[in-house]
Amino acid sequence: MGGPQGRHAVASARRAVELPGQSVSGDGRTLTARATTTIDRYAFGVTAAKGMTGRRLHLTIEIVARL
């Protein structure tokens, strides 16, 4: 635990996903937040194209807000 939580949906499968925050920074005009998570494709029933990508996908999300 320790980060924002949400639900990730692929086709009809929905699973909880946590995004532990790695960093938050700002300079008075912008605010940047960055988080990473790992998605297990098999948990969403996605088992096709096994040679195209791995079972686990590592995602990084960066959000930039400009004031």
All heavy atoms as TSV, in Angstrom:
chain	resi	resn	atom	element	x	y	z
A	1	MET	N	N	0.837	-1.180	0.000
A	1	MET	CA	C	0.000	0.000	0.000
A	1	MET	C	C	0.881	1.242	0.000
A	1	MET	O	O	2.063	1.158	0.106
A	1	MET	CB	C	-0.907	0.013	1.240
A	1	MET	CG	C	-1.818	-1.184	1.366
A	1	MET	SD	S	-3.142	-1.050	0.153
A	1	MET	CE	C	-3.898	-2.611	0.358
A	2	GLY	N	N	0.274	2.391	-0.095
A	2	GLY	CA	C	1.045	3.605	-0.035
A	2	GLY	C	C	0.913	4.478	-1.269
A	2	GLY	O	O	1.553	5.503	-1.352
A	3	GLY	N	N	0.104	4.095	-2.215
A	3	GLY	CA	C	-0.061	4.916	-3.403
A	3	GLY	C	C	-1.518	4.968	-3.809
A	3	GLY	O	O	-2.357	4.275	-3.244
A	4	PRO	N	N	-1.818	5.802	-4.791
A	4	PRO	CA	C	-3.200	5.860	-5.290
A	4	PRO	C	C	-3.618	4.492	-5.806
A	4	PRO	O	O	-2.798	3.731	-6.309
A	4	PRO	CB	C	-3.109	6.867	-6.432
A	4	PRO	CG	C	-1.859	7.620	-6.213
A	4	PRO	CD	C	-0.938	6.701	-5.485
A	5	GLN	N	N	-4.873	4.198	-5.650
A	5	GLN	CA	C	-5.390	2.924	-6.139
A	5	GLN	C	C	-6.483	3.193	-7.156
A	5	GLN	O	O	-7.157	4.209	-7.102
A	5	GLN	CB	C	-5.931	2.090	-4.992
A	5	GLN	CG	C	-4.858	1.688	-4.006
A	5	GLN	CD	C	-5.405	0.810	-2.910
A	5	GLN	OE1	O	-6.529	0.368	-2.956
A	5	GLN	NE2	N	-4.583	0.552	-1.921
A	6	GLY	N	N	-6.627	2.301	-8.088
A	6	GLY	CA	C	-7.661	2.427	-9.101
A	6	GLY	C	C	-7.964	1.063	-9.673
A	6	GLY	O	O	-7.518	0.052	-9.165
A	7	ARG	N	N	-8.742	1.050	-10.741
A	7	ARG	CA	C	-9.088	-0.202	-11.395
A	7	ARG	C	C	-8.648	-0.116	-12.841
A	7	ARG	O	O	-8.873	0.884	-13.502
A	7	ARG	CB	C	-10.581	-0.459	-11.279
A	7	ARG	CG	C	-10.950	-0.560	-9.804
A	7	ARG	CD	C	-12.211	-1.269	-9.455
A	7	ARG	NE	N	-12.455	-2.568	-9.961
A	7	ARG	CZ	C	-12.048	-3.703	-9.396
A	7	ARG	NH1	N	-11.298	-3.677	-8.339
A	7	ARG	NH2	N	-12.389	-4.867	-9.894
A	8	HIS	N	N	-7.976	-1.164	-13.278
A	8	HIS	CA	C	-7.512	-1.260	-14.655
A	8	HIS	C	C	-8.420	-2.256	-15.355
A	8	HIS	O	O	-8.710	-3.316	-14.817
A	8	HIS	CB	C	-6.051	-1.734	-14.660
A	8	HIS	CG	C	-5.462	-1.825	-16.020
A	8	HIS	ND1	N	-5.122	-0.717	-16.749
A	8	HIS	CD2	C	-5.160	-2.897	-16.782
A	8	HIS	CE1	C	-4.625	-1.107	-17.904
A	8	HIS	NE2	N	-4.637	-2.423	-17.961
A	9	ALA	N	N	-8.878	-1.912	-16.538
A	9	ALA	CA	C	-9.787	-2.799	-17.268
A	9	ALA	C	C	-9.199	-3.171	-18.623
A	9	ALA	O	O	-8.666	-2.319	-19.331
A	9	ALA	CB	C	-11.135	-2.125	-17.463
A	10	VAL	N	N	-9.279	-4.461	-18.943
A	10	VAL	CA	C	-8.911	-4.967	-20.254
A	10	VAL	C	C	-10.050	-5.870	-20.678
A	10	VAL	O	O	-10.352	-6.844	-19.989
A	10	VAL	CB	C	-7.587	-5.760	-20.221
A	10	VAL	CG1	C	-7.308	-6.369	-21.589
A	10	VAL	CG2	C	-6.440	-4.867	-19.783
A	11	ALA	N	N	-10.688	-5.536	-21.797
A	11	ALA	CA	C	-11.882	-6.245	-22.246
A	11	ALA	C	C	-12.895	-6.232	-21.104
A	11	ALA	O	O	-13.245	-5.170	-20.623
A	11	ALA	CB	C	-11.530	-7.637	-22.721
A	12	SER	N	N	-13.317	-7.385	-20.611
A	12	SER	CA	C	-14.304	-7.395	-19.527
A	12	SER	C	C	-13.669	-7.653	-18.164
A	12	SER	O	O	-14.360	-7.701	-17.159
A	12	SER	CB	C	-15.369	-8.454	-19.807
A	12	SER	OG	O	-14.764	-9.732	-19.855
A	13	ALA	N	N	-12.357	-7.817	-18.110
A	13	ALA	CA	C	-11.676	-8.086	-16.839
A	13	ALA	C	C	-11.261	-6.780	-16.176
A	13	ALA	O	O	-10.670	-5.914	-16.800
A	13	ALA	CB	C	-10.449	-8.961	-17.075
A	14	ARG	N	N	-11.573	-6.646	-14.900
A	14	ARG	CA	C	-11.183	-5.462	-14.128
A	14	ARG	C	C	-10.469	-5.920	-12.872
A	14	ARG	O	O	-10.922	-6.826	-12.186
A	14	ARG	CB	C	-12.417	-4.653	-13.735
A	14	ARG	CG	C	-13.141	-4.076	-14.911
A	14	ARG	CD	C	-14.393	-3.315	-14.458
A	14	ARG	NE	N	-15.191	-2.948	-15.594
A	14	ARG	CZ	C	-15.010	-1.842	-16.301
A	14	ARG	NH1	N	-14.057	-1.015	-15.971
A	14	ARG	NH2	N	-15.772	-1.565	-17.328
A	15	ARG	N	N	-9.353	-5.294	-12.586
A	15	ARG	CA	C	-8.557	-5.644	-11.411
A	15	ARG	C	C	-8.068	-4.374	-10.733
A	15	ARG	O	O	-7.843	-3.355	-11.385
A	15	ARG	CB	C	-7.325	-6.472	-11.799
A	15	ARG	CG	C	-7.612	-7.754	-12.542
A	15	ARG	CD	C	-8.168	-8.825	-11.613
A	15	ARG	NE	N	-8.391	-10.071	-12.310
A	15	ARG	CZ	C	-9.526	-10.411	-12.924
A	15	ARG	NH1	N	-10.537	-9.586	-12.935
A	15	ARG	NH2	N	-9.646	-11.578	-13.516
A	16	ALA	N	N	-7.863	-4.472	-9.426
A	16	ALA	CA	C	-7.319	-3.342	-8.674
A	16	ALA	C	C	-5.848	-3.155	-9.035
A	16	ALA	O	O	-5.123	-4.118	-9.239
A	16	ALA	CB	C	-7.458	-3.592	-7.177
A	17	VAL	N	N	-5.438	-1.909	-9.129
A	17	VAL	CA	C	-4.054	-1.566	-9.437
A	17	VAL	C	C	-3.621	-0.474	-8.480
A	17	VAL	O	O	-4.340	0.492	-8.261
A	17	VAL	CB	C	-3.915	-1.065	-10.896
A	17	VAL	CG1	C	-2.508	-0.585	-11.174
A	17	VAL	CG2	C	-4.308	-2.158	-11.875
A	18	GLU	N	N	-2.442	-0.630	-7.895
A	18	GLU	CA	C	-1.893	0.397	-7.016
A	18	GLU	C	C	-0.737	1.074	-7.736
A	18	GLU	O	O	0.035	0.427	-8.438
A	18	GLU	CB	C	-1.389	-0.228	-5.718
A	18	GLU	CG	C	-0.929	0.815	-4.726
A	18	GLU	CD	C	-0.535	0.204	-3.395
A	18	GLU	OE1	O	-1.120	-0.811	-3.012
A	18	GLU	OE2	O	0.375	0.758	-2.770
A	19	LEU	N	N	-0.647	2.390	-7.569
A	19	LEU	CA	C	0.428	3.163	-8.190
A	19	LEU	C	C	1.268	3.819	-7.106
A	19	LEU	O	O	1.046	4.963	-6.740
A	19	LEU	CB	C	-0.159	4.239	-9.107
A	19	LEU	CG	C	-0.920	3.729	-10.319
A	19	LEU	CD1	C	-1.715	4.839	-10.961
A	19	LEU	CD2	C	0.048	3.117	-11.307
A	20	PRO	N	N	2.254	3.102	-6.585
A	20	PRO	CA	C	3.101	3.701	-5.558
A	20	PRO	C	C	3.858	4.900	-6.130
A	20	PRO	O	O	4.477	4.789	-7.181
A	20	PRO	CB	C	4.073	2.589	-5.176
A	20	PRO	CG	C	3.526	1.339	-5.768
A	20	PRO	CD	C	2.624	1.737	-6.894
A	21	GLY	N	N	3.758	6.033	-5.464
A	21	GLY	CA	C	4.432	7.232	-5.940
A	21	GLY	C	C	5.938	7.109	-5.812
A	21	GLY	O	O	6.454	6.657	-4.799
A	22	GLN	N	N	6.639	7.471	-6.859
A	22	GLN	CA	C	8.094	7.464	-6.822
A	22	GLN	C	C	8.625	8.854	-6.534
A	22	GLN	O	O	9.597	9.011	-5.826
A	22	GLN	CB	C	8.667	6.975	-8.143
A	22	GLN	CG	C	8.545	5.502	-8.333
A	22	GLN	CD	C	9.314	5.069	-9.565
A	22	GLN	OE1	O	9.360	5.761	-10.564
A	22	GLN	NE2	N	9.906	3.894	-9.497
A	23	SER	N	N	7.985	9.857	-7.136
A	23	SER	CA	C	8.472	11.207	-6.920
A	23	SER	C	C	7.392	12.229	-7.208
A	23	SER	O	O	6.506	12.002	-8.029
A	23	SER	CB	C	9.692	11.490	-7.807
A	23	SER	OG	O	9.307	11.494	-9.170
A	24	VAL	N	N	7.474	13.326	-6.515
A	24	VAL	CA	C	6.627	14.488	-6.752
A	24	VAL	C	C	7.548	15.691	-6.654
A	24	VAL	O	O	8.316	15.817	-5.705
A	24	VAL	CB	C	5.490	14.606	-5.718
A	24	VAL	CG1	C	4.682	15.869	-5.951
A	24	VAL	CG2	C	4.590	13.384	-5.763
A	25	SER	N	N	7.493	16.552	-7.657
A	25	SER	CA	C	8.335	17.745	-7.635
A	25	SER	C	C	7.571	18.917	-8.234
A	25	SER	O	O	6.606	18.742	-8.960
A	25	SER	CB	C	9.635	17.503	-8.410
A	25	SER	OG	O	9.344	17.223	-9.766
A	26	GLY	N	N	8.012	20.096	-7.908
A	26	GLY	CA	C	7.384	21.298	-8.440
A	26	GLY	C	C	8.340	22.464	-8.401
A	26	GLY	O	O	9.322	22.460	-7.663
A	27	ASP	N	N	8.033	23.470	-9.224
A	27	ASP	CA	C	8.886	24.646	-9.262
A	27	ASP	C	C	8.088	25.947	-9.146
A	27	ASP	O	O	8.576	27.010	-9.483
A	27	ASP	CB	C	9.727	24.664	-10.540
A	27	ASP	CG	C	8.879	24.777	-11.805
A	27	ASP	OD1	O	7.659	24.996	-11.704
A	27	ASP	OD2	O	9.454	24.655	-12.902
A	28	GLY	N	N	6.861	25.875	-8.682
A	28	GLY	CA	C	6.022	27.055	-8.567
A	28	GLY	C	C	5.112	27.251	-9.758
A	28	GLY	O	O	4.063	27.871	-9.648
A	29	ARG	N	N	5.487	26.737	-10.911
A	29	ARG	CA	C	4.664	26.848	-12.119
A	29	ARG	C	C	4.172	25.485	-12.601
A	29	ARG	O	O	3.193	25.399	-13.317
A	29	ARG	CB	C	5.444	27.517	-13.247
A	29	ARG	CG	C	6.000	28.875	-12.932
A	29	ARG	CD	C	5.110	30.037	-13.210
A	29	ARG	NE	N	4.523	29.947	-14.531
A	29	ARG	CZ	C	3.397	30.562	-14.834
A	29	ARG	NH1	N	2.776	31.273	-13.940
A	29	ARG	NH2	N	2.889	30.471	-16.030
A	30	THR	N	N	4.895	24.423	-12.247
A	30	THR	CA	C	4.478	23.074	-12.637
A	30	THR	C	C	4.601	22.124	-11.452
A	30	THR	O	O	5.402	22.348	-10.542
A	30	THR	CB	C	5.336	22.508	-13.798
A	30	THR	OG1	O	6.679	22.401	-13.360
A	30	THR	CG2	C	5.256	23.362	-15.039
A	31	LEU	N	N	3.803	21.096	-11.496
A	31	LEU	CA	C	3.848	20.022	-10.502
A	31	LEU	C	C	3.925	18.721	-11.286
A	31	LEU	O	O	3.114	18.479	-12.178
A	31	LEU	CB	C	2.597	20.043	-9.625
A	31	LEU	CG	C	2.476	18.928	-8.595
A	31	LEU	CD1	C	3.557	19.103	-7.527
A	31	LEU	CD2	C	1.112	18.946	-7.966
A	32	THR	N	N	4.906	17.890	-10.972
A	32	THR	CA	C	5.097	16.624	-11.682
A	32	THR	C	C	5.063	15.481	-10.684
A	32	THR	O	O	5.760	15.509	-9.675
A	32	THR	CB	C	6.453	16.615	-12.426
A	32	THR	OG1	O	6.500	17.732	-13.310
A	32	THR	CG2	C	6.622	15.330	-13.222
A	33	ALA	N	N	4.227	14.484	-10.978
A	33	ALA	CA	C	4.145	13.274	-10.154
A	33	ALA	C	C	4.445	12.081	-11.050
A	33	ALA	O	O	3.999	12.022	-12.194
A	33	ALA	CB	C	2.761	13.139	-9.537
A	34	ARG	N	N	5.204	11.136	-10.514
A	34	ARG	CA	C	5.602	9.960	-11.292
A	34	ARG	C	C	5.366	8.711	-10.448
A	34	ARG	O	O	5.692	8.684	-9.256
A	34	ARG	CB	C	7.071	10.096	-11.655
A	34	ARG	CG	C	7.603	9.027	-12.548
A	34	ARG	CD	C	9.081	9.314	-12.826
A	34	ARG	NE	N	9.661	8.265	-13.613
A	34	ARG	CZ	C	10.018	8.392	-14.868
A	34	ARG	NH1	N	9.859	9.532	-15.482
A	34	ARG	NH2	N	10.526	7.369	-15.512
A	35	ALA	N	N	4.806	7.681	-11.066
A	35	ALA	CA	C	4.527	6.422	-10.371
A	35	ALA	C	C	4.731	5.261	-11.334
A	35	ALA	O	O	4.623	5.418	-12.541
A	35	ALA	CB	C	3.101	6.416	-9.834
A	36	THR	N	N	5.017	4.084	-10.768
A	36	THR	CA	C	5.182	2.885	-11.591
A	36	THR	C	C	4.352	1.744	-11.016
A	36	THR	O	O	4.020	1.731	-9.833
A	36	THR	CB	C	6.653	2.430	-11.650
A	36	THR	OG1	O	7.075	2.096	-10.336
A	36	THR	CG2	C	7.548	3.499	-12.226
A	37	THR	N	N	4.018	0.806	-11.874
A	37	THR	CA	C	3.316	-0.398	-11.446
A	37	THR	C	C	3.636	-1.514	-12.429
A	37	THR	O	O	4.175	-1.268	-13.507
A	37	THR	CB	C	1.791	-0.162	-11.351
A	37	THR	OG1	O	1.190	-1.244	-10.649
A	37	THR	CG2	C	1.149	-0.013	-12.714
A	38	THR	N	N	3.302	-2.716	-12.059
A	38	THR	CA	C	3.478	-3.873	-12.928
A	38	THR	C	C	2.120	-4.536	-13.118
A	38	THR	O	O	1.407	-4.784	-12.149
A	38	THR	CB	C	4.475	-4.875	-12.309
A	38	THR	OG1	O	5.729	-4.203	-12.127
A	38	THR	CG2	C	4.669	-6.080	-13.209
A	39	ILE	N	N	1.777	-4.805	-14.356
A	39	ILE	CA	C	0.511	-5.451	-14.709
A	39	ILE	C	C	0.808	-6.870	-15.180
A	39	ILE	O	O	1.647	-7.071	-16.057
A	39	ILE	CB	C	-0.209	-4.678	-15.845
A	39	ILE	CG1	C	-0.448	-3.226	-15.467
A	39	ILE	CG2	C	-1.495	-5.387	-16.255
A	39	ILE	CD1	C	-1.426	-3.010	-14.363
A	40	ASP	N	N	0.127	-7.834	-14.603
A	40	ASP	CA	C	0.235	-9.227	-15.040
A	40	ASP	C	C	-0.853	-9.463	-16.096
A	40	ASP	O	O	-2.045	-9.456	-15.783
A	40	ASP	CB	C	0.045	-10.168	-13.851
A	40	ASP	CG	C	0.197	-11.629	-14.216
A	40	ASP	OD1	O	0.186	-11.984	-15.418
A	40	ASP	OD2	O	0.314	-12.444	-13.281
A	41	ARG	N	N	-0.448	-9.643	-17.343
A	41	ARG	CA	C	-1.425	-9.815	-18.426
A	41	ARG	C	C	-2.340	-11.006	-18.178
A	41	ARG	O	O	-3.519	-10.970	-18.507
A	41	ARG	CB	C	-0.707	-10.036	-19.768
A	41	ARG	CG	C	0.101	-8.873	-20.229
A	41	ARG	CD	C	0.753	-9.083	-21.592
A	41	ARG	NE	N	1.205	-10.430	-21.861
A	41	ARG	CZ	C	0.818	-11.156	-22.909
A	41	ARG	NH1	N	-0.013	-10.676	-23.789
A	41	ARG	NH2	N	1.287	-12.375	-23.087
A	42	TYR	N	N	-1.798	-12.076	-17.600
A	42	TYR	CA	C	-2.600	-13.279	-17.373
A	42	TYR	C	C	-3.750	-13.019	-16.397
A	42	TYR	O	O	-4.800	-13.638	-16.491
A	42	TYR	CB	C	-1.737	-14.412	-16.859
A	42	TYR	CG	C	-0.776	-15.000	-17.875
A	42	TYR	CD1	C	-0.474	-14.341	-19.057
A	42	TYR	CD2	C	-0.171	-16.202	-17.642
A	42	TYR	CE1	C	0.413	-14.872	-19.976
A	42	TYR	CE2	C	0.721	-16.752	-18.560
A	42	TYR	CZ	C	1.005	-16.073	-19.723
A	42	TYR	OH	O	1.876	-16.610	-20.630
A	43	ALA	N	N	-3.568	-12.106	-15.458
A	43	ALA	CA	C	-4.633	-11.777	-14.506
A	43	ALA	C	C	-5.838	-11.166	-15.208
A	43	ALA	O	O	-6.950	-11.196	-14.688
A	43	ALA	CB	C	-4.109	-10.812	-13.442
A	44	PHE	N	N	-5.609	-10.620	-16.405
A	44	PHE	CA	C	-6.694	-10.025	-17.188
A	44	PHE	C	C	-7.152	-10.950	-18.308
A	44	PHE	O	O	-7.935	-10.564	-19.162
A	44	PHE	CB	C	-6.245	-8.682	-17.774
A	44	PHE	CG	C	-6.070	-7.624	-16.733
A	44	PHE	CD1	C	-4.855	-7.452	-16.092
A	44	PHE	CD2	C	-7.131	-6.815	-16.371
A	44	PHE	CE1	C	-4.695	-6.484	-15.122
A	44	PHE	CE2	C	-6.982	-5.847	-15.397
A	44	PHE	CZ	C	-5.767	-5.676	-14.771
A	45	GLY	N	N	-6.633	-12.172	-18.315
A	45	GLY	CA	C	-7.041	-13.139	-19.332
A	45	GLY	C	C	-6.353	-12.940	-20.673
A	45	GLY	O	O	-6.763	-13.514	-21.672
A	46	VAL	N	N	-5.319	-12.115	-20.715
A	46	VAL	CA	C	-4.605	-11.866	-21.967
A	46	VAL	C	C	-3.416	-12.824	-22.018
A	46	VAL	O	O	-2.398	-12.599	-21.372
A	46	VAL	CB	C	-4.125	-10.398	-22.063
A	46	VAL	CG1	C	-3.373	-10.172	-23.371
A	46	VAL	CG2	C	-5.300	-9.446	-21.938
A	47	THR	N	N	-3.569	-13.901	-22.781
A	47	THR	CA	C	-2.508	-14.910	-22.865
A	47	THR	C	C	-2.021	-15.103	-24.298
A	47	THR	O	O	-1.099	-15.861	-24.528
A	47	THR	CB	C	-3.004	-16.257	-22.304
A	47	THR	OG1	O	-4.153	-16.669	-23.040
A	47	THR	CG2	C	-3.347	-16.136	-20.827
A	48	ALA	N	N	-2.622	-14.405	-25.256
A	48	ALA	CA	C	-2.207	-14.515	-26.655
A	48	ALA	C	C	-0.909	-13.749	-26.884
A	48	ALA	O	O	-0.513	-12.916	-26.072
A	48	ALA	CB	C	-3.307	-13.972	-27.557
A	49	ALA	N	N	-0.281	-14.002	-27.990
A	49	ALA	CA	C	0.947	-13.306	-28.420
A	49	ALA	C	C	2.040	-13.396	-27.365
A	49	ALA	O	O	2.675	-12.404	-27.029
A	49	ALA	CB	C	0.622	-11.850	-28.766
A	50	LYS	N	N	2.274	-14.581	-26.857
A	50	LYS	CA	C	3.256	-14.774	-25.793
A	50	LYS	C	C	4.667	-14.361	-26.200
A	50	LYS	O	O	5.438	-13.897	-25.382
A	50	LYS	CB	C	3.240	-16.218	-25.311
A	50	LYS	CG	C	1.965	-16.558	-24.605
A	50	LYS	CD	C	1.937	-17.989	-24.139
A	50	LYS	CE	C	0.600	-18.257	-23.466
A	50	LYS	NZ	N	0.375	-19.620	-23.136
A	51	GLY	N	N	5.030	-14.504	-27.464
A	51	GLY	CA	C	6.360	-14.118	-27.902
A	51	GLY	C	C	6.512	-12.627	-28.159
A	51	GLY	O	O	7.610	-12.112	-28.275
A	52	MET	N	N	5.395	-11.907	-28.245
A	52	MET	CA	C	5.456	-10.486	-28.565
A	52	MET	C	C	5.841	-9.637	-27.357
A	52	MET	O	O	6.543	-8.647	-27.480
A	52	MET	CB	C	4.102	-10.020	-29.104
A	52	MET	CG	C	4.118	-8.592	-29.586
A	52	MET	SD	S	2.595	-8.115	-30.387
A	52	MET	CE	C	1.550	-7.809	-28.984
A	53	THR	N	N	5.377	-10.033	-26.204
A	53	THR	CA	C	5.668	-9.284	-24.980
A	53	THR	C	C	5.709	-10.260	-23.814
A	53	THR	O	O	5.235	-11.382	-23.921
A	53	THR	CB	C	4.627	-8.173	-24.735
A	53	THR	OG1	O	5.026	-7.412	-23.603
A	53	THR	CG2	C	3.243	-8.745	-24.514
A	54	GLY	N	N	6.246	-9.853	-22.722
A	54	GLY	CA	C	6.314	-10.717	-21.549
A	54	GLY	C	C	4.979	-10.800	-20.831
A	54	GLY	O	O	4.023	-10.113	-21.164
A	55	ARG	N	N	4.948	-11.646	-19.851
A	55	ARG	CA	C	3.730	-11.815	-19.057
A	55	ARG	C	C	3.445	-10.570	-18.236
A	55	ARG	O	O	2.309	-10.149	-18.084
A	55	ARG	CB	C	3.891	-13.020	-18.127
A	55	ARG	CG	C	2.712	-13.196	-17.211
A	55	ARG	CD	C	2.826	-14.447	-16.382
A	55	ARG	NE	N	1.747	-14.510	-15.421
A	55	ARG	CZ	C	1.463	-15.576	-14.710
A	55	ARG	NH1	N	2.181	-16.669	-14.844
A	55	ARG	NH2	N	0.473	-15.557	-13.852
A	56	ARG	N	N	4.480	-9.963	-17.708
A	56	ARG	CA	C	4.310	-8.777	-16.865
A	56	ARG	C	C	4.752	-7.532	-17.624
A	56	ARG	O	O	5.819	-7.505	-18.221
A	56	ARG	CB	C	5.103	-8.935	-15.581
A	56	ARG	CG	C	4.507	-10.010	-14.695
A	56	ARG	CD	C	5.385	-10.316	-13.495
A	56	ARG	NE	N	4.823	-11.402	-12.720
A	56	ARG	CZ	C	4.979	-12.688	-13.004
A	56	ARG	NH1	N	5.698	-13.044	-14.037
A	56	ARG	NH2	N	4.432	-13.618	-12.263
A	57	LEU	N	N	3.912	-6.517	-17.575
A	57	LEU	CA	C	4.215	-5.250	-18.225
A	57	LEU	C	C	4.513	-4.220	-17.149
A	57	LEU	O	O	3.734	-4.040	-16.217
A	57	LEU	CB	C	3.038	-4.795	-19.077
A	57	LEU	CG	C	2.573	-5.786	-20.148
A	57	LEU	CD1	C	1.326	-5.267	-20.831
A	57	LEU	CD2	C	3.669	-6.046	-21.146
A	58	HIS	N	N	5.627	-3.535	-17.280
A	58	HIS	CA	C	6.021	-2.510	-16.322
A	58	HIS	C	C	5.624	-1.152	-16.895
A	58	HIS	O	O	6.067	-0.785	-17.989
A	58	HIS	CB	C	7.519	-2.573	-16.055
A	58	HIS	CG	C	7.967	-3.913	-15.566
A	58	HIS	ND1	N	7.773	-4.328	-14.268
A	58	HIS	CD2	C	8.540	-4.946	-16.208
A	58	HIS	CE1	C	8.228	-5.552	-14.132
A	58	HIS	NE2	N	8.704	-5.961	-15.294
A	59	LEU	N	N	4.783	-0.425	-16.168
A	59	LEU	CA	C	4.271	0.854	-16.634
A	59	LEU	C	C	4.772	1.988	-15.757
A	59	LEU	O	O	4.822	1.855	-14.535
A	59	LEU	CB	C	2.736	0.864	-16.611
A	59	LEU	CG	C	2.031	-0.255	-17.377
A	59	LEU	CD1	C	0.538	-0.157	-17.150
A	59	LEU	CD2	C	2.349	-0.167	-18.845
A	60	THR	N	N	5.112	3.094	-16.380
A	60	THR	CA	C	5.458	4.312	-15.674
A	60	THR	C	C	4.483	5.389	-16.132
A	60	THR	O	O	4.286	5.582	-17.328
A	60	THR	CB	C	6.905	4.760	-15.983
A	60	THR	OG1	O	7.789	3.733	-15.559
A	60	THR	CG2	C	7.239	6.046	-15.257
A	61	ILE	N	N	3.883	6.060	-15.165
A	61	ILE	CA	C	2.925	7.128	-15.454
A	61	ILE	C	C	3.496	8.427	-14.915
A	61	ILE	O	O	3.917	8.503	-13.742
A	61	ILE	CB	C	1.561	6.822	-14.820
A	61	ILE	CG1	C	1.002	5.545	-15.417
A	61	ILE	CG2	C	0.606	7.997	-15.003
A	61	ILE	CD1	C	-0.241	5.033	-14.763
A	62	GLU	N	N	3.529	9.442	-15.757
A	62	GLU	CA	C	3.997	10.758	-15.339
A	62	GLU	C	C	2.879	11.759	-15.614
A	62	GLU	O	O	2.377	11.825	-16.735
A	62	GLU	CB	C	5.270	11.149	-16.081
A	62	GLU	CG	C	5.836	12.465	-15.613
A	62	GLU	CD	C	7.182	12.772	-16.251
A	62	GLU	OE1	O	7.161	13.262	-17.398
A	62	GLU	OE2	O	8.199	12.490	-15.616
A	63	ILE	N	N	2.530	12.519	-14.596
A	63	ILE	CA	C	1.483	13.526	-14.710
A	63	ILE	C	C	2.115	14.880	-14.465
A	63	ILE	O	O	2.792	15.079	-13.451
A	63	ILE	CB	C	0.352	13.274	-13.699
A	63	ILE	CG1	C	-0.265	11.901	-13.951
A	63	ILE	CG2	C	-0.691	14.372	-13.773
A	63	ILE	CD1	C	-1.205	11.439	-12.881
A	64	VAL	N	N	1.901	15.808	-15.398
A	64	VAL	CA	C	2.450	17.155	-15.261
A	64	VAL	C	C	1.291	18.134	-15.251
A	64	VAL	O	O	0.465	18.145	-16.160
A	64	VAL	CB	C	3.422	17.484	-16.417
A	64	VAL	CG1	C	3.942	18.905	-16.275
A	64	VAL	CG2	C	4.563	16.487	-16.456
A	65	ALA	N	N	1.220	18.940	-14.199
A	65	ALA	CA	C	0.196	19.986	-14.095
A	65	ALA	C	C	0.894	21.337	-14.197
A	65	ALA	O	O	1.849	21.600	-13.464
A	65	ALA	CB	C	-0.552	19.876	-12.771
A	66	ARG	N	N	0.419	22.159	-15.094
A	66	ARG	CA	C	0.971	23.511	-15.249
A	66	ARG	C	C	-0.013	24.503	-14.662
A	66	ARG	O	O	-1.187	24.500	-15.024
A	66	ARG	CB	C	1.261	23.807	-16.710
A	66	ARG	CG	C	2.406	22.973	-17.248
A	66	ARG	CD	C	2.727	23.283	-18.707
A	66	ARG	NE	N	3.896	22.593	-19.151
A	66	ARG	CZ	C	3.948	21.329	-19.509
A	66	ARG	NH1	N	2.863	20.584	-19.458
A	66	ARG	NH2	N	5.070	20.758	-19.894
A	67	LEU	N	N	0.483	25.353	-13.790
A	67	LEU	CA	C	-0.378	26.330	-13.113
A	67	LEU	C	C	-0.402	27.651	-13.841
A	67	LEU	O	O	0.457	28.023	-14.551
A	67	LEU	CB	C	0.123	26.541	-11.678
A	67	LEU	CG	C	0.295	25.237	-10.883
A	67	LEU	CD1	C	0.936	25.547	-9.531
A	67	LEU	CD2	C	-1.043	24.557	-10.683
